[in-house]
Amino acid sequence: MTLRLRLLLVLVGIVAAGLIVADVVTYTSLRSYLFSQVDQQLQNAPQPVEHALTLCARQTNFPGSGNQCSLPASDLGGIPQGTFGQLRDANGNIIYQGFFSFLQSSTQPAKPVLPSSPPISSDPSQNPTLFGVSSSGADSLGYRAIATQASDGSGDVVIVAVPLAGENQTLGRLLLIEVLVTLAVLAVLGGLAWWVVRRGLRPLDQMATTAGAIAAGDLSQRVVDVDARTEVGKLGAALNTMLSEIEQAFAARTASEERLRRFLADASHELRTPLTSIRGYAELFDRGTRDRPEDLATSMRHIREDANRMSVLVDDLLLLARLDRQRPLAHDQVDLAEIAAAAVDAARVAAPERTISLDSPGAASVIGDADRLRQAVDNLLGNAIQHTPPGTPIEVRLHTEPAAVGVEVTDHGPGIPAEERELIFEPFHRADPSRARSSGGVGLGLAIVSAITRAHGGRVGVVSNGSGGARFWVQIPRPLAGSHSLVGETPPVH
């Protein structure tokens, strides 16, 4: 059974129960009211009926003859329409009986079947004893009756029976109206409820359709026309949020797999070149180079250089793997200003023809691994030296903030295109031909800088220096109480 059908049945069932209760209460209340009116008439009827029966008995002079008895309207006052009266003597013999207000009619209703020993009410006005009787005809009108002692003290019994035909007819019509109205209301309400439930649950159908499309592989599908004010709308909004997260996760996984494939291809390519060179020189050795000392020395020198190059490459790859796996680094109090100064001094020795300046505000303490931080600064300086024309000046600047220490390395070379700035920190990435293997490096230096910075909880990036060159910046959090994370903030540009 569908949810829509269950909701419809429950709603119609509740309304039907309410209508039935209302119908029963209405019917019972009206029946009680009508019968109370009849009972009130019965309580007031014995005395005028006794008077009328006594007069009629004198006129006919024949007990129970049923002859016509004509009485003036003044003698019938207080007697309900269609009342049946019976006068009995002390032995139970009928003295006179007949209908009142129907005496002039050619047809009379069926007489009530009165008991031979009815309960006698000693005081009809205060403590009446009322009872119901059936009729002798096929119409089964039903009567409400009362029996009292005659007021003349003769011991006669007066029985008054008021027909319930009018009341039963009214109640029957009410019952028919209630049934018809109840059925009509349920039919209309059922149709309206079906439309409302179907409209309200339409987003669920859309969710099922969307889920089917997603299962087929289309992660871009979303639930449309979401009304966040409703429960179903909130579910649709939550589903859309979940789908966005899933789509982003799949996109990230796809991108990660693509980077991994590219990384493996680049690593294989970088390792294949020195291996091919070593294999070639080894073959030269077998072809007679070992018998020529000069050629043997040259071959061994090239083999040693290629082996050293492979060793550096493998060490860099192992470092990247170690940092990506979040292996623990040293957590010492280190002065980033001292590290930057040492790295600048080493760069000046390696490139004496260049002007390398250092602008440091003094001590800049951070918590981290001094060797790795030195390697990051060395790689930034080496990248600037390697990929800018000879003699191009390089500026190194440190700036401190309450929550971080920043290091900036600015060069005045050809710069980095804007579309390459997001990719330059990936392994083996080269922004342009000037940064090819022939000009030095295999494209792991900046990737190592990024990995070291992330391992210290910091950030790294590159921007244009405004004059065509590039400014690489690194931010490392400071160990200050109450410091806030810089993730998501824009690095200072000076």
Secondary structure, DSSP 8 states (H G I E B T S, - for coil): --HHHHHHHHHHHHHHHHHHHHHHHHHHHHHHHHHHHHHHHHHHSHHHHHHHHHHHHHHH-STT--------GGGGTT--TT-EEEEE-TTS-EEEEEESS-TTSS-----B---SS--EES-TTTS--EEEE-BSSTT---EEEEEEE-TTSS--EEEEEEE-HHHHHHHHHHHHHHHHHHHHHHHHHHHHHHHHHHHHTHHHHHHHHHHHHHHTT-TT----S--TTSHHHHHHHHHHHHHHHHHHHHHHHHHHHHHHHHHHHHHHHHHHHHHHHHHHHHHHHHTTGGGSHHHHHHHHHHHHHHHHHHHHHHHHHHHHHHHHTT-----EEEEHHHHHHHHHHHHHHH-TTS-EEEE--S--EEEE-HHHHHHHHHHHHHHHHHTS-TT--EEEEEEE-SSEEEEEEEE-SS---GGGTTTTTSTT--SSGGGSGGGS--S-HHHHHHHHHHHTT-EEEEEE-SSSSEEEEEEEE---TT----TTS-----
